[in-house]
Amino acid sequence: MPEQSGVRFYCNLKDDPKLSGIPVVIVTAVTGFGGDPEPFKKFISTRKQVPPPEGFLAKPIDKDEFLDMITKILSS
């Protein structure tokens, strides 16, 4: 992202009372192809300033996992 990092964007979104109720699924390639997504997931989920995201996916995305996650988020 040219202006700010995705993490900064997420924090700003959750800090804004008008936008904070929007569910967020973070999709990242930070872990790299075949990388371990857990370190980044732990990092973003333990930020004290904002709640953890409703979902997290590492690239490449598994279509079925993505659809299951969206269905679960929208049904809650």
C-alpha positions in Angstrom: 0.0 0.0 0.0 1.6 3.3 -1.0 0.4 5.5 1.8 0.4 3.3 4.9 0.9 -0.4 5.8 -2.0 -2.8 6.0 -1.6 -3.1 9.7 -1.8 0.7 10.1 -4.9 0.8 7.9 -6.5 -2.0 10.0 -5.7 -0.1 13.2 -7.2 3.2 11.8 -10.3 1.4 10.7 -10.9 -0.2 14.1 -10.2 3.1 15.8 -12.9 4.9 13.8 -16.3 4.5 15.6 -18.1 4.8 12.3 -16.1 1.9 10.8 -15.1 -0.2 13.7 -18.0 -2.6 13.3 -16.9 -3.7 9.8 -15.7 -7.3 9.9 -12.1 -7.6 8.6 -10.4 -10.6 7.1 -6.7 -10.0 6.7 -5.1 -11.6 3.6 -1.4 -11.4 3.5 1.6 -12.7 1.7 3.9 -11.6 4.5 4.4 -15.2 5.4 5.6 -16.0 1.9 4.6 -18.9 -0.3 4.3 -22.0 1.9 5.4 -19.9 4.9 4.1 -20.2 8.4 1.2 -17.7 9.0 1.2 -18.1 12.8 3.8 -15.4 13.7 2.0 -12.7 11.8 -1.4 -13.9 13.0 -0.2 -13.8 16.6 1.3 -10.3 16.0 -2.0 -8.8 14.6 -4.2 -10.6 17.1 -2.3 -9.4 20.1 -2.3 -5.7 19.3 -3.7 -4.1 22.5 -4.9 -1.0 20.7 -7.4 -2.8 18.5 -9.5 -6.0 18.6 -8.2 -9.0 16.6 -9.5 -9.4 13.1 -12.5 -11.5 12.4 -10.4 -13.7 10.1 -6.9 -14.2 8.8 -5.7 -15.9 5.6 -2.2 -16.4 4.2 -1.6 -16.3 0.5 -2.1 -18.4 -1.6 -5.8 -18.5 -0.4 -7.7 -21.8 -0.3 -11.1 -21.0 -1.9 -13.0 -23.4 0.4 -11.3 -22.0 3.6 -12.1 -18.5 2.4 -15.8 -19.2 1.7 -16.2 -21.1 5.0 -14.6 -18.1 6.9 -16.9 -15.5 5.2 -20.0 -17.7 5.8 -19.1 -18.0 9.5 -18.4 -14.3 9.9 -21.7 -13.3 8.1 -23.7 -15.7 10.1 -22.5 -14.4 13.5 
